[in-house]
Amino acid sequence: MSSELSTSFYVSTCPDLPQIVRSVIHSEFSNNSRSAASILKLHFQDCFAGGCDGSLLLQRGDGRSAKGLKTINNVKRAVETSCPATVSCADILALSARESVIALGGPSWTVEFGRRDSPATVATAMEAIPSPNLTATQLIERFQRRGLSKRDLVALSGGHSIGQAQCSAFSARLFNGTPGDSIDRAFKSRLEKNCPPTAPDRLTNLDPSPTTFDNLYFRALLANQSLLFSDQQLLQSDLVGFVKEFAANQQTFFTAFAAGMIKMGKLSPITGGHGEIRSSC
């Protein structure tokens, strides 16, 4: 983690940065708020892939992530108009993730700035991103490798409070069976009807309120009604206490999520004279 980031990094060079980002995000979400989940996912995956350096934005992702990238590029254009060649895509992504969560009713948190952009992406870095098929042990190891605790793991998984997933991300649970899976039978039956093997790209809501950032995700977990196998793994003994805590108290979840986002946002950034400031994300 880096100590070179600062909340005052753009105070003199781009003092209106938060307002510019917030204005574009709110404008983008006025007609379609679903890109919020894509932006949050992009920030999470960028930080896990190789550090919070904007390198993941150079990767070609699925259509939903592409929608998030379109919004990030719209934010970037607005920022460039006021503060040309000043603010990195990595910083814009970090701030846009916060504003996206706030726009859907979630918590705020302090975003520090000073990240610079990676000029290229490393394909092997993608292997560090947690997949939806990981077990609890694998998830804990992946997060701890990044200096994130079990509490951070569960809290940040609450990002699945918003958005959707393609059927292909969880179809193995439905038709092949996954050892150690505790999916509710009635819930599984509904998913099988919505996600036949012939429709791998069809979208399904990640939780009961996909356009509101709340703690219903954790309540669904306790009812064995999570979409992804990796989410259901949070009910294992080392993690289930946090799930129950967040399901019982939304503000406790919000506080833990904000703390986790602050820690995650400091993962291996490029700072100082290294990297670059991209003109387009």
MOMONOR-V871943 format. One record per pair of residues at least 6 apart in sequence whose C-alpha atoms are under 6 Angstrom apart, sorted by the first residue. I is the first residue (numbers start at 1). GAP is how many residues later the second one is. Records with the same first field share a line. If there is no record, write none. Layout:
I: GAP + GAP
//
This chain:
1: 265 + 266 + 267
2: 264
5: 107 + 108 + 109
6: 106 + 107
7: 105 + 106
9: 104 + 105
14: 69
21: 54
22: 77
24: 51
35: 32 + 33
36: 64
37: 125 + 126
38: 27 + 30
39: 29 + 58
40: 57
45: 84
46: 6 + 10
48: 81
49: 76 + 77 + 79 + 80
50: 75
51: 216 + 217 + 218
52: 215 + 217
53: 37 + 64 + 65 + 216 + 217
54: 35 + 36 + 63
55: 63 + 66
73: 208
88: 28 + 29 + 189
89: 192
90: 27
91: 22 + 24
104: 108 + 109
105: 108
106: 107
107: 147
109: 149
115: 154 + 155 + 156
116: 154 + 155 + 159 + 160
117: 158 + 159 + 160
118: 157
132: 96 + 98
133: 96 + 97
134: 96
136: 97
152: 108
155: 101 + 102
156: 101
161: 46 + 52 + 56
162: 48 + 49 + 51
163: 43 + 47
164: 39 + 40 + 41 + 42
165: 38 + 39
166: 35 + 36 + 37
167: 28 + 33 + 34 + 35
168: 32
170: 58
183: 41
184: 40 + 41
206: 21
207: 10
215: 32 + 35
218: 25 + 29
219: 28
220: 6
226: 6
234: 6
246: 7
//
